[in-house]
């Protein structure tokens, strides 16, 4: 349990450091690409929430599912908005 918490904390710190170094012009394409990763996270969260007997793991799975869903929906909305900028105006 402690090892998982350490990995989670380190991944959060490294992830925020990596994202903070990305220029703003690349955030939209990266968000579009992260939808696939968030989709994989959603599948993993569903497995954890549905197959684990431990209540804390189930709660963590549900929280991961909610956060990944928000990320996927937000990514699709930003991608759609970006693609609307390239449409010809009639």
Secondary structure, 3 states (H helix, E strand, C coil): CHHHHHHHHHHHHHHHHHHHCCCHHHHHHHHHHHHHHHHHHHHHHHHHHHHCCCHHHHHHHHHHHHHHHHHHHHHHHHHHHHHHHCCCCC
